[in-house]
Amino acid sequence: MLRLYQLERTWGIPNLSHFCCKTETYLRMAGIEYEIKPTLPLSAPKGKLPYIEDDGKILGDSGFIVLYLKTKYNDLDKGLSEAELALSLAMQRLLEEHLF
Ligand SMILES: N[C@@H](CCC(=O)N[C@@H](CS)C(=O)NCC(=O)O)C(=O)O
């Protein structure tokens, strides 16, 4: 089963890290079976969380992970038009990299 390495749950919210939260949300929405392995960034291949282990592959960075999940399992964006895909990418860039 796919393993998701991320920060331990705290204060009853899914995750303090929005990158971890995003990755786990994608897994849940796409109906992919996974187990969580709480860990710290020091153990991660790129020094940052989340990362996954699937079929012997280790992959870091939530963007690359979602791309991998879309290709291998279930692409939740498959019904979107080009304009909707462009808008979603713009929103993603804004929220992930420029809002905090
Ligand atoms: N581009 C990465 C960013 C991941 C990231 O910044 N993770 C933070 C937690 S929110 C982290 O592990 N930081 C540890 C550090 O910077 O030393 C992704 O999308 O996964």
The ligand as an SDF file (V2000), in Angstrom:
LIG
                    3D

 20 19  0  0  0  0  0  0  0  0999 V2000
    7.5780   22.2790   -2.7690 N   0  0  0  0  0  0  0  0  0  0  0  0
    7.4130   21.3860   -1.6340 C   0  0  0  0  0  0  0  0  0  0  0  0
    7.3980   22.1950   -0.3570 C   0  0  0  0  0  0  0  0  0  0  0  0
    7.2700   21.3090    0.8720 C   0  0  0  0  0  0  0  0  0  0  0  0
    7.5750   22.0730    2.1400 C   0  0  0  0  0  0  0  0  0  0  0  0
    7.9930   23.2470    2.1330 O   0  0  0  0  0  0  0  0  0  0  0  0
    7.3670   21.3700    3.2530 N   0  0  0  0  0  0  0  0  0  0  0  0
    7.6610   21.9530    4.5490 C   0  0  0  0  0  0  0  0  0  0  0  0
    6.5190   21.6470    5.5100 C   0  0  0  0  0  0  0  0  0  0  0  0
    5.1630   22.7430    5.1250 S   0  0  0  0  0  0  0  0  0  0  0  0
    8.9220   21.3540    5.1000 C   0  0  0  0  0  0  0  0  0  0  0  0
    9.0640   20.1410    5.1150 O   0  0  0  0  0  0  0  0  0  0  0  0
    9.8470   22.2130    5.5420 N   0  0  0  0  0  0  0  0  0  0  0  0
   11.0540   21.7430    6.1540 C   0  0  0  0  0  0  0  0  0  0  0  0
   12.2200   22.6480    5.8560 C   0  0  0  0  0  0  0  0  0  0  0  0
   12.0710   23.5860    5.0370 O   0  0  0  0  0  0  0  0  0  0  0  0
   13.2750   22.4110    6.4580 O   0  0  0  0  0  0  0  0  0  0  0  0
    6.1270   20.5710   -1.8190 C   0  0  0  0  0  0  0  0  0  0  0  0
    5.2420   21.0090   -2.5780 O   0  0  0  0  0  0  0  0  0  0  0  0
    6.0290   19.4760   -1.2570 O   0  0  0  0  0  0  0  0  0  0  0  0
  1  2  1  0
  2  3  1  0
  2 18  1  0
  3  4  1  0
  4  5  1  0
  5  6  2  0
  5  7  1  0
  7  8  1  0
  8  9  1  0
  8 11  1  0
  9 10  1  0
 11 12  2  0
 11 13  1  0
 13 14  1  0
 14 15  1  0
 15 16  2  0
 15 17  1  0
 18 19  2  0
 18 20  1  0
M  END
$$$$
